[in-house]
Amino acid sequence: MPNTFYIEDIDGCEFVVSKIVGRMLISFHRNADGYETGLIHCVYPDGSQCTKTEEEAQGKLDSGEWTVIRG
C-alpha cells in the first residue's frame, strides 16, 4: 500500500513504527525560543533524539521504512 501520509500533516506529534528502531515519535522541531526550525524531531524508544530534514523524513515514509499509526 503506498504511503498516504505527508510530513506536512503532522498534528502535534505522530506515533511511527520504524522497520529499524521500532516505535518512535515524530514532531516538528522547535528551537529554544519555540520557533519551528524546518526540521523533524524524532524521539526513539530509548529516549535518544535526533532531527531529520522534512525531505529525509518524507523519504522514509514513502519508502515504507516509517509507518504513521493513526487511531
Secondary structure, 3 states (H helix, E strand, C coil): CCCCCCHHHCCCEEEEEECCCEEEEEEEEECCCCCEEEEEEEECCCCCEEEEEHHHHHHHHHHCCEEEECC
